Amino acid sequence: MRHQVAGYKLGRSKGARIALRRTLIKQLFTHERITTTRAKAEAIRGEAERMITVARRSAEGTDIVKVNARRLIAARLGGGNDVVKKIFDEIGPRFATRPGGYTRMLKLGPRQGDSAQMVILELVEE
């Protein structure tokens, strides 16, 4: 039984799971909309929203708080300074007044090849 076990394994090893998570989150922030399976979208949705919250809250902090927040997000994403810059300069301020719920998941139906449930995961527009 998987009582109180957090996270999704997605049928991958730990390294592959981390790489997949980082790639999907980077793509979500770069394109602001991705098409993926429902399981993968649910696996990254919470972490992506937490990253936006960190960016949002650091805006009114001191310089040290801002630098620490950027380093935290860069460590989570494994590099990609352009994505980190976009999160803090564009996406964070866009959701400054929104208390949460920065993403939307739209169901597309099953994929032709393996009937996996497909969704569009996108950032909410205000």
A tleap script that builds the chain and sets N, CA, C and O, in Angstrom:
source leaprc.protein.ff14SB
mol = sequence {
  NMET ARG HIE GLN VAL ALA GLY TYR LYS LEU
  GLY ARG SER LYS GLY ALA ARG ILE ALA LEU
  ARG ARG THR LEU ILE LYS GLN LEU PHE THR
  HIE GLU ARG ILE THR THR THR ARG ALA LYS
  ALA GLU ALA ILE ARG GLY GLU ALA GLU ARG
  MET ILE THR VAL ALA ARG ARG SER ALA GLU
  GLY THR ASP ILE VAL LYS VAL ASN ALA ARG
  ARG LEU ILE ALA ALA ARG LEU GLY GLY GLY
  ASN ASP VAL VAL LYS LYS ILE PHE ASP GLU
  ILE GLY PRO ARG PHE ALA THR ARG PRO GLY
  GLY TYR THR ARG MET LEU LYS LEU GLY PRO
  ARG GLN GLY ASP SER ALA GLN MET VAL ILE
  LEU GLU LEU VAL GLU CGLU
}
set mol.1.N position { 0.832 -1.188 0.000 }
set mol.1.CA position { 0.000 0.000 0.000 }
set mol.1.C position { 0.871 1.243 0.000 }
set mol.1.O position { 1.954 1.261 0.585 }
set mol.2.N position { 0.378 2.290 -0.669 }
set mol.2.CA position { 1.148 3.525 -0.806 }
set mol.2.C position { 0.586 4.626 0.092 }
set mol.2.O position { 0.396 5.758 -0.355 }
set mol.3.N position { 0.324 4.302 1.337 }
set mol.3.CA position { -0.212 5.306 2.247 }
set mol.3.C position { 0.817 6.402 2.491 }
set mol.3.O position { 1.977 6.116 2.787 }
set mol.4.N position { 0.398 7.638 2.368 }
set mol.4.CA position { 1.205 8.830 2.649 }
set mol.4.C position { 2.510 8.862 1.863 }
set mol.4.O position { 3.526 9.338 2.371 }
set mol.5.N position { 2.495 8.358 0.622 }
set mol.5.CA position { 3.657 8.424 -0.246 }
set mol.5.C position { 3.393 9.520 -1.272 }
set mol.5.O position { 2.473 9.413 -2.083 }
set mol.6.N position { 4.200 10.565 -1.232 }
set mol.6.CA position { 3.970 11.728 -2.088 }
set mol.6.C position { 4.654 11.563 -3.431 }
set mol.6.O position { 5.659 10.860 -3.537 }
set mol.7.N position { 4.120 12.200 -4.450 }
set mol.7.CA position { 4.757 12.235 -5.754 }
set mol.7.C position { 4.278 11.148 -6.691 }
set mol.7.O position { 3.564 10.223 -6.302 }
set mol.8.N position { 4.694 11.289 -7.940 }
set mol.8.CA position { 4.328 10.356 -8.993 }
set mol.8.C position { 5.604 9.718 -9.534 }
set mol.8.O position { 6.580 10.420 -9.802 }
set mol.9.N position { 5.609 8.397 -9.698 }
set mol.9.CA position { 6.800 7.719 -10.212 }
set mol.9.C position { 6.875 7.759 -11.732 }
set mol.9.O position { 7.971 7.788 -12.293 }
set mol.10.N position { 5.741 7.759 -12.402 }
set mol.10.CA position { 5.655 7.871 -13.860 }
set mol.10.C position { 6.432 6.778 -14.591 }
set mol.10.O position { 6.818 6.971 -15.744 }
set mol.11.N position { 6.664 5.651 -13.955 }
set mol.11.CA position { 7.336 4.532 -14.602 }
set mol.11.C position { 8.773 4.810 -14.984 }
set mol.11.O position { 9.267 4.264 -15.971 }
set mol.12.N position { 9.453 5.648 -14.219 }
set mol.12.CA position { 10.830 6.033 -14.540 }
set mol.12.C position { 11.718 5.899 -13.317 }
set mol.12.O position { 11.244 5.836 -12.182 }
set mol.13.N position { 13.026 5.856 -13.576 }
set mol.13.CA position { 13.982 5.885 -12.480 }
set mol.13.C position { 14.039 7.299 -11.912 }
set mol.13.O position { 13.470 8.226 -12.489 }
set mol.14.N position { 14.720 7.464 -10.791 }
set mol.14.CA position { 14.765 8.761 -10.129 }
set mol.14.C position { 15.373 9.841 -11.026 }
set mol.14.O position { 14.831 10.942 -11.121 }
set mol.15.N position { 16.477 9.536 -11.673 }
set mol.15.CA position { 17.126 10.518 -12.531 }
set mol.15.C position { 16.270 10.912 -13.716 }
set mol.15.O position { 16.186 12.091 -14.061 }
set mol.16.N position { 15.633 9.931 -14.344 }
set mol.16.CA position { 14.771 10.217 -15.489 }
set mol.16.C position { 13.551 11.024 -15.066 }
set mol.16.O position { 13.083 11.890 -15.804 }
set mol.17.N position { 13.042 10.735 -13.873 }
set mol.17.CA position { 11.886 11.461 -13.350 }
set mol.17.C position { 12.236 12.927 -13.091 }
set mol.17.O position { 11.455 13.820 -13.419 }
set mol.18.N position { 13.404 13.173 -12.504 }
set mol.18.CA position { 13.836 14.548 -12.234 }
set mol.18.C position { 14.052 15.305 -13.547 }
set mol.18.O position { 13.653 16.463 -13.674 }
set mol.19.N position { 14.682 14.648 -14.517 }
set mol.19.CA position { 14.930 15.284 -15.809 }
set mol.19.C position { 13.611 15.612 -16.517 }
set mol.19.O position { 13.466 16.692 -17.089 }
set mol.20.N position { 12.658 14.689 -16.477 }
set mol.20.CA position { 11.356 14.916 -17.100 }
set mol.20.C position { 10.636 16.083 -16.438 }
set mol.20.O position { 10.078 16.943 -17.120 }
set mol.21.N position { 10.650 16.109 -15.115 }
set mol.21.CA position { 9.992 17.182 -14.374 }
set mol.21.C position { 10.593 18.543 -14.726 }
set mol.21.O position { 9.865 19.503 -14.980 }
set mol.22.N position { 11.929 18.617 -14.740 }
set mol.22.CA position { 12.594 19.886 -15.060 }
set mol.22.C position { 12.271 20.334 -16.482 }
set mol.22.O position { 11.998 21.511 -16.717 }
set mol.23.N position { 12.302 19.411 -17.417 }
set mol.23.CA position { 12.033 19.744 -18.812 }
set mol.23.C position { 10.601 20.232 -19.002 }
set mol.23.O position { 10.371 21.233 -19.680 }
set mol.24.N position { 9.643 19.532 -18.407 }
set mol.24.CA position { 8.247 19.922 -18.566 }
set mol.24.C position { 7.977 21.284 -17.935 }
set mol.24.O position { 7.240 22.089 -18.505 }
set mol.25.N position { 8.563 21.557 -16.765 }
set mol.25.CA position { 8.339 22.846 -16.117 }
set mol.25.C position { 8.980 23.969 -16.930 }
set mol.25.O position { 8.393 25.041 -17.081 }
set mol.26.N position { 10.195 23.725 -17.459 }
set mol.26.CA position { 10.837 24.746 -18.297 }
set mol.26.C position { 9.996 25.036 -19.533 }
set mol.26.O position { 9.829 26.194 -19.915 }
set mol.27.N position { 9.467 23.990 -20.158 }
set mol.27.CA position { 8.643 24.178 -21.347 }
set mol.27.C position { 7.350 24.923 -21.011 }
set mol.27.O position { 6.895 25.758 -21.792 }
set mol.28.N position { 6.756 24.625 -19.851 }
set mol.28.CA position { 5.535 25.319 -19.443 }
set mol.28.C position { 5.799 26.810 -19.287 }
set mol.28.O position { 5.007 27.631 -19.748 }
set mol.29.N position { 6.904 27.165 -18.643 }
set mol.29.CA position { 7.197 28.580 -18.434 }
set mol.29.C position { 7.666 29.259 -19.716 }
set mol.29.O position { 7.422 30.452 -19.897 }
set mol.30.N position { 8.325 28.538 -20.598 }
set mol.30.CA position { 8.792 29.124 -21.852 }
set mol.30.C position { 7.623 29.402 -22.799 }
set mol.30.O position { 7.501 30.502 -23.339 }
set mol.31.N position { 6.772 28.402 -22.992 }
set mol.31.CA position { 5.680 28.520 -23.967 }
set mol.31.C position { 4.346 28.909 -23.340 }
set mol.31.O position { 3.409 29.276 -24.049 }
set mol.32.N position { 4.256 28.831 -22.010 }
set mol.32.CA position { 3.061 29.138 -21.229 }
set mol.32.C position { 1.894 28.205 -21.524 }
set mol.32.O position { 0.777 28.445 -21.066 }
set mol.33.N position { 2.141 27.151 -22.279 }
set mol.33.CA position { 1.118 26.139 -22.568 }
set mol.33.C position { 1.813 24.898 -23.107 }
set mol.33.O position { 2.633 24.994 -24.020 }
set mol.34.N position { 1.489 23.724 -22.546 }
set mol.34.CA position { 2.051 22.482 -23.062 }
set mol.34.C position { 0.942 21.439 -23.161 }
set mol.34.O position { -0.034 21.479 -22.412 }
set mol.35.N position { 1.106 20.519 -24.085 }
set mol.35.CA position { 0.210 19.379 -24.233 }
set mol.35.C position { 0.954 18.151 -23.767 }
set mol.35.O position { 2.023 17.836 -24.291 }
set mol.36.N position { 0.406 17.451 -22.789 }
set mol.36.CA position { 1.067 16.286 -22.212 }
set mol.36.C position { 0.011 15.349 -21.642 }
set mol.36.O position { -1.185 15.626 -21.737 }
set mol.37.N position { 0.444 14.255 -21.058 }
set mol.37.CA position { -0.511 13.335 -20.449 }
set mol.37.C position { -0.983 13.897 -19.114 }
set mol.37.O position { -0.323 14.744 -18.512 }
set mol.38.N position { -2.117 13.420 -18.670 }
set mol.38.CA position { -2.708 13.922 -17.434 }
set mol.38.C position { -1.819 13.616 -16.232 }
set mol.38.O position { -1.689 14.452 -15.338 }
set mol.39.N position { -1.203 12.430 -16.194 }
set mol.39.CA position { -0.351 12.062 -15.070 }
set mol.39.C position { 0.868 12.971 -14.970 }
set mol.39.O position { 1.243 13.392 -13.876 }
set mol.40.N position { 1.486 13.274 -16.107 }
set mol.40.CA position { 2.653 14.162 -16.102 }
set mol.40.C position { 2.254 15.586 -15.709 }
set mol.40.O position { 2.982 16.259 -14.980 }
set mol.41.N position { 1.102 16.038 -16.191 }
set mol.41.CA position { 0.638 17.384 -15.857 }
set mol.41.C position { 0.356 17.499 -14.359 }
set mol.41.O position { 0.709 18.500 -13.736 }
set mol.42.N position { -0.271 16.491 -13.788 }
set mol.42.CA position { -0.544 16.518 -12.357 }
set mol.42.C position { 0.741 16.436 -11.545 }
set mol.42.O position { 0.812 16.969 -10.438 }
set mol.43.N position { 1.757 15.769 -12.091 }
set mol.43.CA position { 3.031 15.639 -11.382 }
set mol.43.C position { 3.782 16.957 -11.310 }
set mol.43.O position { 4.502 17.193 -10.339 }
set mol.44.N position { 3.636 17.828 -12.309 }
set mol.44.CA position { 4.412 19.078 -12.313 }
set mol.44.C position { 3.601 20.296 -11.902 }
set mol.44.O position { 4.170 21.345 -11.601 }
set mol.45.N position { 2.304 20.173 -11.885 }
set mol.45.CA position { 1.453 21.338 -11.651 }
set mol.45.C position { 1.727 22.014 -10.307 }
set mol.45.O position { 1.878 23.234 -10.248 }
set mol.46.N position { 1.792 21.242 -9.246 }
set mol.46.CA position { 2.006 21.807 -7.917 }
set mol.46.C position { 3.340 22.507 -7.787 }
set mol.46.O position { 3.426 23.593 -7.214 }
set mol.47.N position { 4.377 21.891 -8.317 }
set mol.47.CA position { 5.702 22.496 -8.210 }
set mol.47.C position { 5.802 23.773 -9.045 }
set mol.47.O position { 6.442 24.737 -8.626 }
set mol.48.N position { 5.179 23.786 -10.217 }
set mol.48.CA position { 5.191 24.993 -11.047 }
set mol.48.C position { 4.466 26.142 -10.338 }
set mol.48.O position { 4.916 27.286 -10.386 }
set mol.49.N position { 3.354 25.836 -9.688 }
set mol.49.CA position { 2.626 26.877 -8.968 }
set mol.49.C position { 3.418 27.374 -7.773 }
set mol.49.O position { 3.376 28.566 -7.466 }
set mol.50.N position { 4.142 26.494 -7.089 }
set mol.50.CA position { 4.983 26.927 -5.972 }
set mol.50.C position { 6.100 27.845 -6.454 }
set mol.50.O position { 6.462 28.797 -5.762 }
set mol.51.N position { 6.648 27.567 -7.634 }
set mol.51.CA position { 7.696 28.432 -8.182 }
set mol.51.C position { 7.158 29.831 -8.481 }
set mol.51.O position { 7.840 30.824 -8.232 }
set mol.52.N position { 5.954 29.909 -9.006 }
set mol.52.CA position { 5.345 31.209 -9.271 }
set mol.52.C position { 5.110 31.949 -7.960 }
set mol.52.O position { 5.319 33.160 -7.892 }
set mol.53.N position { 4.682 31.244 -6.928 }
set mol.53.CA position { 4.462 31.864 -5.627 }
set mol.53.C position { 5.763 32.411 -5.048 }
set mol.53.O position { 5.774 33.504 -4.482 }
set mol.54.N position { 6.850 31.670 -5.181 }
set mol.54.CA position { 8.152 32.150 -4.708 }
set mol.54.C position { 8.536 33.430 -5.443 }
set mol.54.O position { 9.001 34.386 -4.822 }
set mol.55.N position { 8.346 33.454 -6.750 }
set mol.55.CA position { 8.675 34.638 -7.544 }
set mol.55.C position { 7.796 35.822 -7.154 }
set mol.55.O position { 8.264 36.959 -7.084 }
set mol.56.N position { 6.539 35.551 -6.907 }
set mol.56.CA position { 5.595 36.600 -6.539 }
set mol.56.C position { 5.935 37.214 -5.187 }
set mol.56.O position { 5.929 38.435 -5.031 }
set mol.57.N position { 6.230 36.364 -4.218 }
set mol.57.CA position { 6.494 36.849 -2.864 }
set mol.57.C position { 7.847 37.541 -2.745 }
set mol.57.O position { 8.018 38.420 -1.900 }
set mol.58.N position { 8.809 37.157 -3.580 }
set mol.58.CA position { 10.133 37.770 -3.478 }
set mol.58.C position { 10.149 39.194 -4.033 }
set mol.58.O position { 11.090 39.945 -3.776 }
set mol.59.N position { 9.131 39.565 -4.779 }
set mol.59.CA position { 9.104 40.887 -5.414 }
set mol.59.C position { 9.138 42.009 -4.382 }
set mol.59.O position { 9.761 43.043 -4.620 }
set mol.60.N position { 8.476 41.822 -3.235 }
set mol.60.CA position { 8.464 42.887 -2.237 }
set mol.60.C position { 9.502 42.663 -1.141 }
set mol.60.O position { 9.476 43.355 -0.123 }
set mol.61.N position { 10.407 41.718 -1.330 }
set mol.61.CA position { 11.455 41.436 -0.349 }
set mol.61.C position { 12.707 42.270 -0.572 }
set mol.61.O position { 12.787 43.079 -1.496 }
set mol.62.N position { 13.674 42.049 0.296 }
set mol.62.CA position { 14.957 42.741 0.169 }
set mol.62.C position { 15.764 42.117 -0.959 }
set mol.62.O position { 15.353 41.124 -1.558 }
set mol.63.N position { 16.919 42.713 -1.241 }
set mol.63.CA position { 17.780 42.195 -2.308 }
set mol.63.C position { 18.256 40.785 -1.997 }
set mol.63.O position { 18.364 39.953 -2.898 }
set mol.64.N position { 18.538 40.514 -0.739 }
set mol.64.CA position { 18.992 39.170 -0.348 }
set mol.64.C position { 17.891 38.149 -0.588 }
set mol.64.O position { 18.153 37.045 -1.067 }
set mol.65.N position { 16.664 38.515 -0.255 }
set mol.65.CA position { 15.521 37.618 -0.471 }
set mol.65.C position { 15.348 37.342 -1.960 }
set mol.65.O position { 15.072 36.208 -2.353 }
set mol.66.N position { 15.509 38.377 -2.796 }
set mol.66.CA position { 15.353 38.208 -4.241 }
set mol.66.C position { 16.421 37.278 -4.815 }
set mol.66.O position { 16.118 36.419 -5.644 }
set mol.67.N position { 17.664 37.447 -4.376 }
set mol.67.CA position { 18.751 36.600 -4.870 }
set mol.67.C position { 18.550 35.158 -4.420 }
set mol.67.O position { 18.753 34.228 -5.201 }
set mol.68.N position { 18.152 34.970 -3.167 }
set mol.68.CA position { 17.926 33.611 -2.662 }
set mol.68.C position { 16.781 32.931 -3.397 }
set mol.68.O position { 16.850 31.736 -3.682 }
set mol.69.N position { 15.734 33.677 -3.705 }
set mol.69.CA position { 14.604 33.103 -4.432 }
set mol.69.C position { 15.028 32.674 -5.836 }
set mol.69.O position { 14.644 31.602 -6.303 }
set mol.70.N position { 15.818 33.512 -6.507 }
set mol.70.CA position { 16.294 33.161 -7.850 }
set mol.70.C position { 17.179 31.915 -7.806 }
set mol.70.O position { 17.084 31.048 -8.675 }
set mol.71.N position { 18.031 31.834 -6.801 }
set mol.71.CA position { 18.899 30.662 -6.669 }
set mol.71.C position { 18.092 29.399 -6.390 }
set mol.71.O position { 18.411 28.331 -6.911 }
set mol.72.N position { 17.057 29.515 -5.579 }
set mol.72.CA position { 16.201 28.369 -5.268 }
set mol.72.C position { 15.529 27.844 -6.533 }
set mol.72.O position { 15.524 26.638 -6.782 }
set mol.73.N position { 14.967 28.744 -7.329 }
set mol.73.CA position { 14.285 28.330 -8.564 }
set mol.73.C position { 15.286 27.779 -9.570 }
set mol.73.O position { 14.999 26.790 -10.246 }
set mol.74.N position { 16.462 28.404 -9.681 }
set mol.74.CA position { 17.482 27.915 -10.613 }
set mol.74.C position { 17.940 26.515 -10.219 }
set mol.74.O position { 18.189 25.682 -11.091 }
set mol.75.N position { 18.054 26.245 -8.934 }
set mol.75.CA position { 18.447 24.907 -8.472 }
set mol.75.C position { 17.362 23.886 -8.792 }
set mol.75.O position { 17.667 22.754 -9.168 }
set mol.76.N position { 16.103 24.277 -8.643 }
set mol.76.CA position { 14.998 23.363 -8.945 }
set mol.76.C position { 14.915 23.034 -10.427 }
set mol.76.O position { 14.561 21.919 -10.809 }
set mol.77.N position { 15.249 24.025 -11.261 }
set mol.77.CA position { 15.163 23.825 -12.708 }
set mol.77.C position { 16.458 23.299 -13.306 }
set mol.77.O position { 16.480 22.919 -14.476 }
set mol.78.N position { 17.521 23.267 -12.543 }
set mol.78.CA position { 18.787 22.745 -13.046 }
set mol.78.C position { 19.418 23.618 -14.098 }
set mol.78.O position { 19.931 23.109 -15.094 }
set mol.79.N position { 19.394 24.917 -13.905 }
set mol.79.CA position { 19.982 25.827 -14.890 }
set mol.79.C position { 18.904 26.522 -15.696 }
set mol.79.O position { 17.748 26.589 -15.280 }
set mol.80.N position { 19.291 27.040 -16.852 }
set mol.80.CA position { 18.318 27.735 -17.696 }
set mol.80.C position { 18.014 29.119 -17.173 }
set mol.80.O position { 16.891 29.398 -16.751 }
set mol.81.N position { 19.021 29.997 -17.199 }
set mol.81.CA position { 18.858 31.326 -16.635 }
set mol.81.C position { 17.795 32.147 -17.351 }
set mol.81.O position { 17.189 33.025 -16.738 }
set mol.82.N position { 17.553 31.885 -18.633 }
set mol.82.CA position { 16.526 32.631 -19.345 }
set mol.82.C position { 15.131 32.308 -18.811 }
set mol.82.O position { 14.265 33.181 -18.759 }
set mol.83.N position { 14.917 31.051 -18.413 }
set mol.83.CA position { 13.626 30.657 -17.848 }
set mol.83.C position { 13.445 31.293 -16.474 }
set mol.83.O position { 12.360 31.777 -16.152 }
set mol.84.N position { 14.500 31.293 -15.663 }
set mol.84.CA position { 14.430 31.902 -14.335 }
set mol.84.C position { 14.130 33.389 -14.465 }
set mol.84.O position { 13.317 33.929 -13.715 }
set mol.85.N position { 14.778 34.042 -15.405 }
set mol.85.CA position { 14.557 35.471 -15.641 }
set mol.85.C position { 13.103 35.722 -16.035 }
set mol.85.O position { 12.494 36.683 -15.566 }
set mol.86.N position { 12.547 34.873 -16.886 }
set mol.86.CA position { 11.164 35.045 -17.317 }
set mol.86.C position { 10.193 34.848 -16.153 }
set mol.86.O position { 9.200 35.568 -16.046 }
set mol.87.N position { 10.475 33.880 -15.282 }
set mol.87.CA position { 9.600 33.637 -14.132 }
set mol.87.C position { 9.542 34.873 -13.241 }
set mol.87.O position { 8.463 35.289 -12.819 }
set mol.88.N position { 10.704 35.458 -12.955 }
set mol.88.CA position { 10.752 36.578 -12.018 }
set mol.88.C position { 10.384 37.912 -12.650 }
set mol.88.O position { 9.855 38.785 -11.962 }
set mol.89.N position { 10.647 38.094 -13.933 }
set mol.89.CA position { 10.403 39.394 -14.560 }
set mol.89.C position { 9.041 39.504 -15.236 }
set mol.89.O position { 8.491 40.601 -15.330 }
set mol.90.N position { 8.486 38.391 -15.709 }
set mol.90.CA position { 7.216 38.445 -16.434 }
set mol.90.C position { 6.085 37.717 -15.709 }
set mol.90.O position { 5.026 38.295 -15.465 }
set mol.91.N position { 6.311 36.462 -15.369 }
set mol.91.CA position { 5.231 35.616 -14.850 }
set mol.91.C position { 4.863 35.991 -13.413 }
set mol.91.O position { 3.681 36.107 -13.090 }
set mol.92.N position { 5.864 36.181 -12.548 }
set mol.92.CA position { 5.596 36.542 -11.153 }
set mol.92.C position { 4.781 37.817 -11.010 }
set mol.92.O position { 3.756 37.812 -10.328 }
set mol.93.N position { 5.214 38.925 -11.643 }
set mol.93.CA position { 4.435 40.166 -11.541 }
set mol.93.C position { 3.032 40.068 -12.145 }
set mol.93.O position { 2.118 40.764 -11.705 }
set mol.94.N position { 2.862 39.215 -13.141 }
set mol.94.CA position { 1.545 39.063 -13.766 }
set mol.94.C position { 0.514 38.533 -12.769 }
set mol.94.O position { -0.663 38.887 -12.833 }
set mol.95.N position { 0.973 37.677 -11.840 }
set mol.95.CA position { 0.069 37.072 -10.862 }
set mol.95.C position { 0.209 37.715 -9.480 }
set mol.95.O position { -0.074 37.069 -8.472 }
set mol.96.N position { 0.640 38.976 -9.422 }
set mol.96.CA position { 0.916 39.631 -8.137 }
set mol.96.C position { -0.325 39.723 -7.249 }
set mol.96.O position { -0.210 39.629 -6.027 }
set mol.97.N position { -1.485 39.902 -7.827 }
set mol.97.CA position { -2.700 40.066 -7.029 }
set mol.97.C position { -3.514 38.784 -6.921 }
set mol.97.O position { -4.523 38.753 -6.216 }
set mol.98.N position { -3.094 37.734 -7.603 }
set mol.98.CA position { -3.847 36.475 -7.595 }
set mol.98.C position { -3.382 35.612 -6.429 }
set mol.98.O position { -2.179 35.395 -6.283 }
set mol.99.N position { -4.289 35.113 -5.594 }
set mol.99.CA position { -3.881 34.354 -4.408 }
set mol.99.C position { -3.447 32.910 -4.686 }
set mol.99.O position { -2.967 32.237 -3.774 }
set mol.100.N position { -3.598 32.434 -5.876 }
set mol.100.CA position { -3.200 31.058 -6.205 }
set mol.100.C position { -3.931 30.601 -7.447 }
set mol.100.O position { -4.673 31.373 -8.053 }
set mol.101.N position { -3.728 29.348 -7.833 }
set mol.101.CA position { -4.402 28.818 -9.007 }
set mol.101.C position { -3.919 29.459 -10.288 }
set mol.101.O position { -4.701 30.050 -11.033 }
set mol.102.N position { -2.620 29.340 -10.542 }
set mol.102.CA position { -2.018 29.998 -11.691 }
set mol.102.C position { -2.084 29.154 -12.961 }
set mol.102.O position { -1.799 29.660 -14.047 }
set mol.103.N position { -2.449 27.896 -12.848 }
set mol.103.CA position { -2.488 27.022 -14.019 }
set mol.103.C position { -3.900 26.483 -14.243 }
set mol.103.O position { -4.731 26.453 -13.335 }
set mol.104.N position { -4.138 26.063 -15.476 }
set mol.104.CA position { -5.420 25.486 -15.877 }
set mol.104.C position { -5.137 24.215 -16.648 }
set mol.104.O position { -4.212 24.173 -17.460 }
set mol.105.N position { -5.926 23.169 -16.402 }
set mol.105.CA position { -5.764 21.901 -17.093 }
set mol.105.C position { -7.039 21.630 -17.902 }
set mol.105.O position { -8.130 21.512 -17.344 }
set mol.106.N position { -6.879 21.535 -19.225 }
set mol.106.CA position { -8.005 21.275 -20.119 }
set mol.106.C position { -7.861 19.872 -20.706 }
set mol.106.O position { -6.827 19.546 -21.288 }
set mol.107.N position { -8.892 19.045 -20.556 }
set mol.107.CA position { -8.840 17.682 -21.063 }
set mol.107.C position { -9.037 17.659 -22.573 }
set mol.107.O position { -9.876 18.377 -23.115 }
set mol.108.N position { -8.248 16.820 -23.240 }
set mol.108.CA position { -8.330 16.686 -24.693 }
set mol.108.C position { -8.927 15.354 -25.137 }
set mol.108.O position { -9.394 15.234 -26.269 }
set mol.109.N position { -8.917 14.367 -24.273 }
set mol.109.CA position { -9.376 13.043 -24.647 }
set mol.109.C position { -8.204 12.096 -24.778 }
set mol.109.O position { -7.062 12.492 -24.548 }
set mol.110.N position { -8.464 10.852 -25.145 }
set mol.110.CA position { -7.388 9.858 -25.197 }
set mol.110.C position { -6.484 10.020 -26.425 }
set mol.110.O position { -6.926 10.435 -27.496 }
set mol.111.N position { -5.214 9.683 -26.236 }
set mol.111.CA position { -4.239 9.698 -27.331 }
set mol.111.C position { -4.488 8.478 -28.212 }
set mol.111.O position { -4.855 7.414 -27.713 }
set mol.112.N position { -4.292 8.630 -29.509 }
set mol.112.CA position { -4.604 7.563 -30.458 }
set mol.112.C position { -3.792 6.289 -30.220 }
set mol.112.O position { -4.339 5.187 -30.270 }
set mol.113.N position { -2.497 6.432 -29.962 }
set mol.113.CA position { -1.636 5.258 -29.887 }
set mol.113.C position { -1.864 4.361 -28.698 }
set mol.113.O position { -1.933 3.141 -28.846 }
set mol.114.N position { -1.986 4.951 -27.501 }
set mol.114.CA position { -2.062 4.126 -26.297 }
set mol.114.C position { -3.221 4.505 -25.380 }
set mol.114.O position { -3.301 4.003 -24.259 }
set mol.115.N position { -4.112 5.369 -25.826 }
set mol.115.CA position { -5.292 5.803 -25.076 }
set mol.115.C position { -4.945 6.505 -23.768 }
set mol.115.O position { -5.740 6.495 -22.829 }
set mol.116.N position { -3.763 7.113 -23.703 }
set mol.116.CA position { -3.417 7.889 -22.521 }
set mol.116.C position { -4.230 9.185 -22.534 }
set mol.116.O position { -4.379 9.824 -23.576 }
set mol.117.N position { -4.748 9.564 -21.371 }
set mol.117.CA position { -5.554 10.776 -21.281 }
set mol.117.C position { -4.661 12.001 -21.483 }
set mol.117.O position { -3.728 12.219 -20.710 }
set mol.118.N position { -4.942 12.803 -22.515 }
set mol.118.CA position { -4.135 13.976 -22.841 }
set mol.118.C position { -4.802 15.239 -22.308 }
set mol.118.O position { -6.028 15.342 -22.266 }
set mol.119.N position { -3.964 16.206 -21.899 }
set mol.119.CA position { -4.461 17.481 -21.386 }
set mol.119.C position { -3.584 18.614 -21.907 }
set mol.119.O position { -2.452 18.397 -22.337 }
set mol.120.N position { -4.125 19.816 -21.859 }
set mol.120.CA position { -3.346 21.028 -22.086 }
set mol.120.C position { -3.160 21.666 -20.724 }
set mol.120.O position { -4.136 21.950 -20.030 }
set mol.121.N position { -1.919 21.893 -20.337 }
set mol.121.CA position { -1.614 22.587 -19.089 }
set mol.121.C position { -1.130 23.980 -19.481 }
set mol.121.O position { -0.149 24.118 -20.211 }
set mol.122.N position { -1.818 25.008 -18.997 }
set mol.122.CA position { -1.475 26.363 -19.395 }
set mol.122.C position { -1.536 27.297 -18.207 }
set mol.122.O position { -2.200 27.018 -17.209 }
set mol.123.N position { -0.832 28.413 -18.330 }
set mol.123.CA position { -0.893 29.460 -17.321 }
set mol.123.C position { -2.167 30.264 -17.540 }
set mol.123.O position { -2.527 30.570 -18.676 }
set mol.124.N position { -2.834 30.597 -16.468 }
set mol.124.CA position { -4.077 31.362 -16.541 }
set mol.124.C position { -3.735 32.787 -16.977 }
set mol.124.O position { -2.729 33.348 -16.541 }
set mol.125.N position { -4.566 33.364 -17.830 }
set mol.125.CA position { -4.337 34.725 -18.296 }
set mol.125.C position { -5.239 35.667 -17.505 }
set mol.125.O position { -6.403 35.369 -17.236 }
set mol.126.N position { -4.666 36.809 -17.142 }
set mol.126.CA position { -5.475 37.784 -16.419 }
set mol.126.C position { -5.594 39.052 -17.218 }
set mol.126.O position { -6.242 40.001 -16.776 }
savepdb mol mol.pdb
quit
